[in-house]
Structures are given as structure tokens and as C-alpha cells.
Amino acid sequence: MALFHPIVLASLLPIWAFYYWIVPYFTTYKHLRHLPGPFIGKFSNVWLGLGARKGQKYAWVHGAHQKYGKVVRVGFNHVSIATPDGLRVVYAHGNGFLKDIFYEAFISGVPGVFNVRDRGEHTRKRKIVAHAFSPGAVHDFEPYMSANLQRWVVQLDRISNDPGKDGFARMNIMPWCTFLAFDIIGDLAFGAPFGMVWRGRDECESTRPGEPATYVPGAETLNRRGELSSTLGLLPALRPWARYLPDPFFSKGLRSVKNLHGIAVAAVAKRLESTEAAQPGMQQRRDILEMLCRCKDAEGNSMPRDELVSEALTQLIAGSDTVSNTACAIIYWILDGERRNPGAIVSRLQAELDEAIHANPSIAAHGEVKNLQFLRLCIDEGMRLHSTSAIGLPRIVTGNGGVSCENEYFPEGTVLSVPSYTLHHTADIWGSDVEEFKPERWLNATPQQKMSFNPFSYGPRACVGQNVAYMELSLIIGTAFRRYDFNLYQQKLESHEGFSKKTRRMLGWDQVAGRQSVG
């Protein structure tokens, strides 16, 4: 028993650390020794994991690239490549690379199309899910988006009808974008909105196995789940012990993982029950869940219930978190661009919207805004600056020949990633005005800039719902700037990262007031 005495264990820890961290640096991963990077990152993933724990992984990796260059060793076997060619090599069709074990930390229930690692299984799932995002299907989504957008402007009108002395009603736009995005994806993925816009608060029903239904904050739950999963994905050795760690970050995060899965379980169950109770001959809703239920794989099999829940949960996460933060960030950057260049942004955008949108509507129609050039330029420039999908998505090099990129050779088994935020903020690509909101830069974008723009990832694992995202963003931004005038008092946009980068207290002192509609 003396072997387990605390003093003996303490004396053995340096020996264990030497063989666990130091020896592999000189042996297994010696081919990476010449690459620059943070000192701790050369021996372990602790540096990356700590950045994820603090919600600043994207910023830490960006800082490392600014200090060390385009190719940086950020983990014991993980290299970050911040170049357009890196995107082509790491995420291209046909390269055979696998998703890293990082993604296993995001699985609750069975794997979904986002976190499944097996290539064949991903292909099967993507073929099924892609049907729900075909051009015809996306067109059918507009009535659901419009109904929720209508409820949204009713609430904003109510707020704007109580202005201060300067004629503007103070509000924090971030939660209202969150409520809208959650309600829209609830309508599309589960058949009914969560009711956040109507209630004006972050609340969703959640059902956990063996427990009665309860209400949990949906956005907060999703944020905590993303923060925890990103951290444990980088530090997989902690996963079995996470529940025992004294840091409440882990216990709260694990509870959020269960609650988020419960949100999907409750919503899918309600929808399927209502479908089963429907009268014969009744017209079916045309939404994501209906299409997932109807689709079959190559063998003619329908999607099992647990897989249906996982795929619906994937759509909930992808369609709420990203859209809400992106919409908020675009509003901020439009207003910040106007603040720095008075008369150059907002008036031009509103003139385009006034000409395109019919007189006195409450909200924009997609047919009116989908082809508006300046609106699209503003959306793309906002996505470049904010980069909701900011982190480098890790891939494992496969094949006996390895891969070469940026004059470096990476053998099979190396983990590579390309950080979107850094690509979007590299002066060598975008010019000395890289940190400025300039929509017109897209009118003459270079091939290198077009290749570097990566808001939806790239290659066979790119976001399947990007057409829906553009549609939703066009409706939200088009409606907001057609209907309201804004004053921006916030000087800096602060962000916090879970899996995606989200605005923190977004537009905390933003103000909104009603515009006179132009016929």
C-alpha cells in the first residue's frame, strides 16, 4: 500500500509527465519539432484546451499566427495553417481526411451529420439531410420565417414606441436576435416555434429520460454545451473525469448537454404525436423534420427515432446559434461602418431596400431582397469580420503518402486545421483596411479573397444549410433596416467562443426607433 502514499505519487508525477509529454516530442512527433508555436502547445493540447475553456480559442490561435507565421504548431500533433491553400488541401473533396476525435465530444445520443466521423456514414446522412435543403424545400420555408419575423417586429415596434429624450428607445438587440433565430429554427426543424419572441425570454421545454418535462434557457444551454464540448474535444482524457472536476464550468456544461438533448427529444415527440393524430388527407407541413421523416436511405429504410432526434438537434444548433450571432454582428458592423463613414452605408442600404420592398409592409419578402446587391455585400462583409465559424475545424491526415502544404510535409495521422477568423483578418489577403467594414471590397474581390472567405466551411463537410442561412439573414437584415433607424453607442464588439463565436452583450446600448415607410 505504500506505493500509493501521496508522497510517493507526487514523486512519480514528474516521471509520468516526462514519458507522457516530453518523450513523444523527441520521438513520435519529432517531424513537427521545427515548426514554431506556443511552447506548451509543442508538448500537449493543454494550451488549446485552456483557450477553449476561456472562450477565446479563436483569438489565441489568431495571436499565435500573428506572432509565429502562417504555419503554427498549436498542439502536440496539431498544426494550424492560415492560408487559402490550406483550405484547399485540408478540406477539399476527395482528400479522404477524417474528422478528428474532437467531434466525439459533441455527440449526445447517436452521431449526427455534423459530428459523425466515419466517411461512409457521413455520406449516407448527408444524402438524406440534403433533401431538406434543396432549392425547392428552402422556398417552402419562407412562410414559417415570415410568421416569426412578423412577431419579431411587433415586439420591436412595442419597444420603439417608448423612446427616450433623443427619440430612440434603448434596447439590447442580441437577445431579440436570439429569440427570433430559435423560433424560426424551431418552426423549421420541429414544426412549431419555441415562443421566445412572444414571451420575450430565453426558454424551451426539455425532456430528460425518466424525468418530467421542464423549461430551460435554450440559448444559454446551447452556449454552455458548446463551450464544454469544445474544451473536452481538445482534452479527451478529461471526459471520463469531467463530472468530478471542481470547476463548475464542467458540471454546468454536462447538465447543459443533457438539457439540450432533452429540448430536441421534447420537440420531436410533440411533432410526431401531432402528425400521428392528424386526420387522413390533411396537408402536411413542408419543413425540415417532415422531410427527414419522409426520406429513406439507399436500402429504403427510414431514419430511426434516435437518429431523427440527433439530426433535428444538429439543425437546432446550426440554425439558432450561428444565425442569431451573425445577424447581430452584421447589424453592429453596418452601424459601425456608418459611424466611421457617415452617409456611406446605412443610407445606401435603406435606399436599396426602399426601392425593392413594397409600400408599408411589416416585413420584407425574400423575392424582394434575395438579389439586392448592397444588402448581400453587407452580409458577406459582416460575416467576414465576425466569423461566427471562427475556429480551425480539425482533420486527420489519411493515406500512406501524407500531404504537403506550404512547403511542409505532414505524414498520416497529423491533425491539421485552418482558422477561418485568421483567414478573414489577414492583411496580406484583404489589405491594410482588413479590420474595417467595407462592403464594396467584394465588388472587386480577388481570387485569393474569394478562396479565403469561409463562413460555412469548405468541401464535402461544408454547411448543408447555407442557402437557408442566407435567406434568413437577408430577411432579418432587410426588414430591420427598412423598418427602423438605429443609433450605435457600443464602441467595440466583444465575442466569446463555444463551438461558434458569439457576440457578448451584443449592442448593449443599441437604440431603435421606427422609420417612416417609403412608398
C-alpha positions in Angstrom: 0.0 0.0 0.0 2.9 2.3 0.5 3.2 2.6 -3.3 0.0 4.8 -3.2 1.2 7.1 -0.5 0.7 10.7 -1.6 4.4 11.5 -1.3 5.2 8.5 -3.5 2.6 9.6 -6.1 3.9 13.1 -6.1 7.4 11.8 -6.8 6.2 9.7 -9.7 4.3 12.5 -11.4 7.4 14.1 -12.9 8.4 10.7 -14.3 4.9 10.2 -15.8 4.9 13.7 -17.3 8.3 13.1 -18.8 7.3 9.9 -20.6 3.8 11.2 -21.5 4.7 14.6 -22.8 8.4 15.0 -23.3 9.4 11.7 -24.9 6.8 11.8 -27.7 8.1 15.3 -28.6 11.5 13.8 -29.4 10.3 10.6 -30.9 6.7 10.1 -32.2 6.2 13.7 -33.2 9.8 14.7 -33.9 8.9 15.6 -37.5 7.0 18.6 -36.1 9.8 19.9 -33.9 10.9 22.6 -36.3 7.5 24.2 -36.5 7.0 27.4 -34.4 4.2 27.8 -31.9 3.4 28.3 -28.2 5.8 26.4 -26.0 3.2 24.3 -24.1 1.5 23.6 -27.4 4.5 21.6 -28.6 4.0 19.0 -25.9 0.2 18.8 -25.3 -3.2 20.2 -26.2 -3.4 22.0 -22.8 -2.8 25.3 -24.5 -5.6 24.9 -26.9 -7.9 23.4 -24.3 -7.3 26.4 -21.9 -8.1 28.8 -24.7 -11.4 26.9 -25.3 -12.1 26.9 -21.5 -11.8 30.7 -21.5 -13.9 31.1 -24.7 -11.0 32.6 -26.6 -9.5 29.8 -28.6 -10.0 31.6 -31.9 -8.2 34.7 -30.5 -5.4 32.7 -29.1 -4.8 30.9 -32.3 -5.0 34.2 -34.3 -2.5 35.7 -31.9 -0.2 32.7 -32.4 -0.3 33.2 -36.2 0.4 36.9 -35.9 3.5 36.0 -33.8 4.8 32.9 -35.5 3.6 33.0 -39.1 1.2 31.1 -41.4 2.1 27.5 -40.2 1.9 27.1 -36.4 2.1 24.1 -34.1 -0.8 24.6 -31.7 -0.9 21.1 -30.2 1.4 18.1 -29.7 0.2 16.7 -33.1 -1.9 19.6 -34.3 -0.8 22.2 -36.9 -2.8 25.3 -37.8 -2.4 26.6 -41.4 -3.7 30.1 -42.0 -3.6 30.3 -45.8 -6.1 29.9 -48.7 -4.1 26.9 -50.0 -4.5 25.4 -46.5 -8.3 25.4 -47.1 -7.9 23.7 -50.4 -5.7 21.0 -49.0 -7.3 20.3 -45.6 -10.9 20.4 -46.5 -11.0 19.5 -50.2 -13.3 16.9 -51.8 -11.6 13.6 -52.3 -8.7 14.0 -49.9 -10.0 11.3 -47.6 -9.2 13.2 -44.4 -11.2 12.3 -41.3 -12.7 14.5 -38.7 -10.6 14.5 -35.6 -11.8 12.8 -32.3 -12.5 16.4 -31.2 -16.0 15.9 -32.7 -16.8 13.0 -30.4 -17.3 15.4 -27.5 -20.3 16.9 -29.4 -22.3 13.6 -29.6 -25.3 13.2 -27.4 -27.4 10.2 -28.3 -26.2 8.9 -31.7 -23.9 10.8 -34.0 -25.5 13.3 -36.4 -24.3 14.6 -39.8 -22.2 17.2 -38.0 -20.2 15.0 -35.6 -20.2 11.6 -37.3 -16.5 10.7 -38.2 -17.0 7.7 -40.5 -16.9 8.8 -44.1 -19.4 6.3 -45.4 -21.9 7.1 -42.6 -21.4 10.8 -43.2 -22.2 10.3 -46.9 -25.4 8.4 -46.1 -26.5 11.0 -43.6 -25.7 14.0 -45.8 -27.7 12.5 -48.7 -30.7 12.2 -46.5 -30.3 15.7 -44.9 -29.5 17.4 -48.2 -33.1 16.8 -49.5 -34.4 19.0 -46.7 -32.2 21.9 -48.1 -32.9 21.6 -51.8 -33.8 24.9 -53.6 -37.5 23.8 -53.7 -37.5 22.9 -50.0 -35.9 26.2 -49.0 -38.6 28.1 -50.9 -41.2 26.4 -48.8 -39.6 27.6 -45.6 -40.4 31.3 -46.2 -43.9 31.3 -44.7 -42.5 30.0 -41.4 -39.7 32.5 -41.4 -42.2 35.3 -42.2 -44.6 34.4 -39.4 -41.8 34.6 -36.8 -40.4 37.7 -38.3 -43.8 39.3 -38.1 -44.0 38.6 -34.4 -40.4 40.0 -34.0 -41.3 43.4 -35.5 -44.4 43.6 -33.3 -42.1 43.4 -30.3 -39.5 45.8 -31.7 -42.4 48.2 -32.5 -43.5 48.0 -28.9 -40.0 48.8 -27.7 -39.5 51.7 -30.2 -42.9 53.2 -29.1 -41.3 54.2 -25.8 -38.4 56.4 -26.8 -36.1 58.4 -24.7 -35.4 62.2 -24.9 -33.4 61.7 -28.1 -36.2 59.9 -29.8 -34.6 56.5 -29.6 -35.7 53.6 -27.4 -32.8 51.9 -25.8 -32.5 48.1 -26.2 -30.1 45.2 -26.3 -30.6 43.7 -29.8 -28.7 40.5 -29.1 -31.3 38.6 -27.1 -34.0 39.6 -29.6 -32.0 38.1 -32.5 -31.5 35.0 -30.4 -35.3 34.7 -29.7 -36.0 35.1 -33.4 -33.4 32.6 -34.6 -34.6 30.0 -32.1 -38.2 30.4 -33.0 -37.5 30.2 -36.8 -35.4 27.0 -36.5 -38.0 25.6 -34.0 -40.6 26.1 -36.7 -38.5 24.6 -39.4 -36.9 21.7 -37.6 -39.7 20.8 -35.1 -42.9 22.1 -36.5 -43.5 24.9 -34.0 -41.6 27.9 -32.7 -40.3 27.8 -29.1 -42.3 31.0 -28.3 -39.2 33.0 -27.3 -40.2 36.1 -29.3 -43.7 36.1 -27.9 -42.6 35.6 -24.3 -39.5 37.9 -24.7 -37.3 35.4 -22.8 -34.9 32.5 -23.4 -37.0 29.4 -22.6 -37.5 26.0 -24.1 -39.2 22.8 -23.0 -36.8 20.0 -22.3 -37.5 16.3 -21.5 -34.8 14.1 -20.0 -35.2 10.3 -19.7 -37.1 9.4 -16.5 -37.9 13.0 -15.6 -40.9 15.2 -16.0 -40.8 18.0 -18.7 -39.2 21.2 -17.5 -38.3 24.6 -19.0 -34.6 25.6 -19.5 -32.9 28.6 -21.1 -32.3 27.4 -24.7 -29.6 29.8 -25.8 -27.7 29.6 -22.5 -27.9 25.8 -22.6 -26.6 25.7 -26.1 -23.8 28.1 -25.3 -22.6 26.1 -22.3 -22.8 22.9 -24.3 -20.6 24.4 -27.0 -18.0 25.7 -24.5 -17.8 22.4 -22.7 -17.7 20.2 -25.8 -15.0 22.3 -27.4 -12.9 22.0 -24.3 -13.3 18.3 -23.8 -12.9 17.7 -27.5 -9.4 19.1 -27.3 -8.7 17.4 -23.9 -10.4 14.0 -24.4 -8.5 12.5 -21.4 -10.7 14.7 -19.2 -14.0 13.4 -20.5 -14.4 10.5 -18.1 -13.5 12.7 -15.1 -15.3 15.9 -16.1 -18.2 15.3 -13.7 -15.8 15.1 -10.8 -13.8 18.3 -11.5 -14.3 21.1 -9.0 -14.6 23.8 -11.7 -18.4 24.4 -12.1 -17.8 25.0 -15.8 -17.8 21.3 -16.3 -20.8 20.3 -14.1 -22.9 23.1 -15.6 -21.7 22.1 -19.1 -22.6 18.5 -18.6 -26.1 19.4 -17.4 -26.5 21.6 -20.5 -25.6 18.7 -22.8 -28.4 16.7 -21.3 -30.8 19.6 -21.3 -30.1 20.4 -24.9 -30.7 16.8 -26.0 -33.9 17.0 -24.0 -35.0 20.0 -25.9 -34.7 18.0 -29.1 -36.4 14.9 -27.6 -39.4 17.0 -26.4 -39.8 18.9 -29.7 -39.6 15.9 -31.9 -42.0 13.9 -29.7 -44.6 16.7 -29.9 -44.3 17.0 -33.6 -44.6 13.2 -34.3 -47.5 13.0 -31.9 -49.3 15.8 -33.8 -48.5 14.1 -37.1 -49.9 10.8 -35.9 -53.1 12.5 -34.7 -53.7 14.3 -37.9 -56.8 13.4 -39.9 -56.3 11.5 -43.2 -56.0 13.8 -46.2 -54.8 16.7 -44.1 -52.0 18.6 -45.8 -48.6 18.0 -44.3 -46.3 20.8 -43.3 -43.3 21.2 -45.6 -40.4 21.7 -43.1 -37.1 20.1 -42.2 -38.5 17.5 -39.8 -41.2 16.4 -42.3 -38.6 15.9 -45.0 -36.3 14.0 -42.6 -39.2 11.7 -41.7 -40.1 11.1 -45.3 -36.6 10.5 -46.7 -35.1 7.0 -47.0 -31.6 5.7 -47.4 -30.3 3.6 -50.3 -31.8 0.4 -48.8 -35.2 2.1 -48.5 -35.1 2.5 -44.7 -36.5 5.4 -42.8 -34.4 7.3 -40.3 -34.7 5.7 -36.8 -36.2 7.8 -33.9 -32.9 8.3 -32.1 -31.1 9.4 -35.3 -34.0 11.7 -36.1 -33.6 13.4 -32.8 -29.8 13.8 -33.4 -30.3 15.3 -36.8 -33.1 17.6 -35.6 -30.7 18.7 -32.7 -28.0 19.4 -35.3 -30.4 21.7 -37.2 -31.4 23.4 -33.9 -27.8 24.1 -33.1 -26.7 25.2 -36.6 -29.8 27.2 -37.3 -30.1 29.1 -34.0 -26.6 29.8 -32.6 -25.0 30.8 -35.9 -27.8 32.9 -37.4 -28.5 34.8 -34.2 -24.9 35.8 -33.6 -24.3 36.5 -37.3 -27.4 38.7 -37.6 -26.4 40.7 -34.5 -22.8 41.1 -35.7 -23.9 42.3 -39.2 -26.2 44.9 -37.6 -23.3 46.0 -35.5 -20.8 46.2 -38.3 -23.2 48.1 -40.6 -23.7 50.7 -37.9 -20.0 50.8 -37.1 -19.2 51.3 -40.7 -21.7 54.2 -40.8 -20.2 55.7 -37.7 -16.8 55.7 -39.3 -18.0 56.9 -42.7 -21.2 58.9 -42.2 -23.6 58.6 -45.1 -21.7 55.8 -46.8 -23.5 52.7 -45.5 -27.0 53.0 -43.9 -28.5 55.5 -46.3 -27.3 53.4 -49.3 -28.7 50.2 -47.8 -32.0 51.8 -46.9 -32.4 53.4 -50.3 -31.9 50.0 -51.9 -34.4 48.4 -49.5 -37.0 51.2 -50.0 -36.9 50.8 -53.8 -37.2 47.0 -53.6 -39.8 46.4 -50.9 -43.4 47.2 -51.5 -45.0 50.1 -49.7 -45.8 49.8 -46.0 -45.2 46.1 -45.4 -44.3 44.9 -41.9 -41.5 42.7 -43.1 -39.5 42.0 -46.3 -40.3 39.2 -48.7 -37.5 37.0 -49.9 -38.3 37.7 -53.5 -37.8 41.4 -52.8 -34.4 41.1 -51.1 -32.7 38.0 -52.4 -31.0 39.7 -55.3 -30.2 43.1 -53.7 -26.5 43.7 -54.3 -25.6 46.1 -51.5 -27.5 44.0 -48.9 -25.6 40.9 -49.9 -22.3 42.9 -49.8 -23.1 44.0 -46.2 -24.0 40.4 -45.2 -20.8 39.0 -46.6 -18.6 41.7 -45.1 -20.3 41.3 -41.7 -19.7 37.5 -41.9 -16.0 38.2 -42.8 -15.4 40.5 -39.8 -17.4 38.5 -37.3 -16.6 35.0 -38.5 -19.1 33.0 -36.4 -17.4 29.8 -37.5 -14.1 31.1 -36.4 -12.1 28.1 -35.2 -10.0 25.8 -37.3 -12.0 22.5 -37.8 -9.5 19.7 -37.1 -8.9 17.0 -39.7 -6.7 13.9 -39.5 -4.4 13.3 -42.5 -5.0 9.9 -44.0 -3.2 7.8 -46.6 0.4 6.4 -46.5 1.7 9.3 -48.6 0.7 12.0 -46.2 0.2 15.5 -47.6 2.3 18.6 -48.4 1.1 22.2 -47.8 3.0 25.5 -47.5 6.3 23.7 -48.2 5.8 21.4 -45.2 5.1 17.7 -45.2 2.6 16.2 -42.8 2.5 12.4 -42.5 -0.5 10.2 -42.0 -2.1 10.8 -38.5 -1.2 14.5 -38.3 -4.1 16.8 -37.3 -4.5 19.9 -39.5 -6.9 22.8 -39.3 -7.4 26.2 -41.0 -8.7 29.0 -38.7 -11.4 31.0 -40.5 -11.1 34.0 -38.3 -7.4 34.4 -39.1 -8.0 34.0 -42.8 -10.7 36.7 -42.6 -8.4 39.0 -40.7 -5.1 38.6 -42.6 -3.9 41.9 -44.1 -1.8 40.1 -46.8 -5.1 38.8 -48.2 -7.5 41.7 -47.6 -5.3 44.7 -47.5 -4.3 47.2 -44.9 -8.0 48.0 -44.2 -8.7 44.4 -43.2 -10.3 45.5 -39.9 -12.7 48.0 -41.5 -16.3 47.3 -42.6 -16.1 48.0 -46.4 -18.9 46.1 -48.3 -17.6 47.5 -51.6 -14.4 45.4 -51.3 -16.5 42.5 -52.6 -17.2 44.2 -55.9 -13.6 43.6 -57.0 -12.7 40.6 -54.8 -9.5 38.8 -55.9 -9.5 35.0 -56.4 -7.4 34.8 -53.2 -10.0 36.7 -51.2 -12.9 34.6 -52.6 -11.0 31.4 -51.7 -10.3 32.7 -48.2 -13.9 33.6 -47.4 -15.0 30.6 -45.3 -18.2 31.3 -43.3 -19.7 27.9 -44.0 -16.6 25.7 -44.1 -15.4 24.2 -47.3 -15.5 20.9 -49.2 -17.7 17.8 -48.5 -18.3 18.8 -44.9 -19.4 22.3 -45.7 -22.6 23.5 -44.1 -25.6 22.0 -45.9 -27.9 24.8 -44.8 -26.0 27.8 -46.1 -28.8 28.7 -48.5 -31.3 28.8 -45.6 -28.9 31.0 -43.7 -28.5 33.5 -46.5 -32.3 33.6 -46.9 -32.9 34.1 -43.2 -30.1 36.8 -42.9 -31.5 38.7 -45.9 -35.0 38.7 -44.4 -33.8 39.8 -40.9 -31.3 42.5 -42.0 -33.6 43.7 -44.8 -36.5 44.0 -42.5 -34.5 45.7 -39.7 -33.0 48.4 -41.8 -36.1 49.0 -43.9 -38.3 49.5 -40.8 -36.0 51.1 -38.2 -33.4 53.7 -37.7 -30.5 52.8 -35.3 -28.0 54.7 -33.2 -25.0 52.7 -32.0 -23.4 53.6 -28.7 -21.3 50.5 -28.2 -17.6 51.2 -29.1 -16.4 47.6 -29.5 -17.9 44.3 -30.4 -16.8 41.7 -27.8 -17.0 38.0 -28.5 -16.9 34.7 -26.7 -16.4 31.3 -28.2 -18.1 28.0 -27.6 -18.0 26.0 -30.8 -19.0 29.1 -32.7 -18.0 32.6 -31.9 -20.8 34.6 -30.4 -21.4 38.2 -29.6 -21.1 39.0 -25.9 -23.7 41.6 -24.6 -24.1 42.4 -28.3 -25.1 46.0 -28.9 -25.6 46.5 -25.2 -26.7 50.1 -25.6 -28.1 50.0 -29.1 -31.2 52.1 -29.8 -34.0 51.6 -32.2 -36.8 53.8 -33.4 -39.5 53.4 -36.1 -38.8 54.7 -39.7 -41.3 56.3 -41.9 -42.1 53.8 -44.6 -41.4 54.9 -48.1 -43.8 54.0 -50.8 
